[in-house]
Amino acid sequence: MSQVRDWVGVVALASMFMEGGAAQAQGNAVRCGDTLTQHTRLTRDLLCPGTEAPALRVVGTGIVLDLGGHTVGRTGPEMGDSQGIVVESNGTVRNGTIRGFRWGYVLDSGADSVRLHELSLVDNGTAVYHRGGYARFLITNSRMQGNTTGMSSEFDAATGEFNIRSSFFTGNGRVMFVDAHDVDVLGSTFNANANVIECFNGNIRIRSSTLAMNTAVGSLAFDPAGGFDFCSELRFEDTLIANNTALAPPEAPVWGPFRFVMRNSWVVNNGSGLHAGSRTVYLEGNTFWDNAGGLTLADLPETVPYPLKGIVRGNHFLRNAGDGFRVLEPSKPTVEDNTAMNNVGWGIHAPNAYDGGGNVARGNGAGNCEGVFCSDS
């Protein structure tokens, strides 16, 4: 009998540590409103009325909730204050769909490291909501579609990190509202959303990704009164930004992060140019091609002026329907080794910039260079 008990214990322990192992609670026993304290795998869809009580609550540390390819969804006609899956401890939710709730996946305070893997979050008010405390989110191989907001958090109550890997975002009103979080996106696609980024306060890094056919890429307003309405850093690396209606919405036409970094990225065939105000920039190896305008840099509208500084190096400004590259006074970036060709306006217009040399311009409609010397080859 002792040997039998030992064997059962080994099997149970193995199932806890094997991702994808046998669930500790059977899916056909799970009902709307249940609180889960052990590994669970659903064996059927779970369709729940749209009440304030969550469809499922997860409270056990390290639990894997495997939806088994099924849907946790709302059945009632009104979204109200409905909640899908509320998580109160570290663990993973994976392999299924969360659909139709006011808040789809909710992380309450008490958890500080969670994973969402191979999830589809569809037609929710807010797909992923961080309610309070500090936490790290890892979102992998997932899809957000048709949500009013993809990711958001409780104002002045939640901080942390969103790490997004190999995920797809389409048809959302606003993909991410960033407030006191660091966002790191890698290998992901943002397609046909109303607005990809609204940065109220935080840092955003987007790497090896595609942002295409969105109504706007980002709203990054700056509060000249010195409030919290600013983005600390916006960074694009090895990313394609193409065929968007505009890079910024008309109500907030200028991106205003304190630090703006763009490296080895393509900005192609967008319906507006890129106008950015910042304290510091580092823009290297990018191509701005066939946009309704090129790149314009300016100071932030701060109460105490702080002239923009930084490096603009090795970029290509080609066939834009305005200036290729313009720097508004009194900004003072160093401009070097850039190429501006066949833009409708100026190639490079930077009367107050530092001339680092090596700039090339030709075939620009309003003139090739102002403020820096350019050769034609």
Secondary structure, DSSP 4 states (H G I P E B T S, - for coil): -HHHHHHHHHHHHHHHHSTT---SEEGGG--TTEEE-S-EE-SS-EEE---SS-SEEE-STTEEEE-TT-EEEE-SS--TT-EEEEE-SSEEEEEEEEES-SEEEEE-TT--EEEEEEEEEES-SEEEEE-SEEEEEEEES-EEES-SEEEEE-TTTEEEEEEEES-EEES-SEEEEEEEEEEEEES-EEES-SEEEEEEEEEEEEES-EEES-SEEEE----TTSSS--EEEEEEES-EEES-SBSS-TTS-SB-EEEEEEES-EEES-SS-EEEE-SEEEEES-EEES-SS-EEEE----SS----EEEEES-EEES-SS-SEEE-TT---EEES-EEES-SSEEEE-TTSEEEE-EEEES-SSEEEESS-EE--
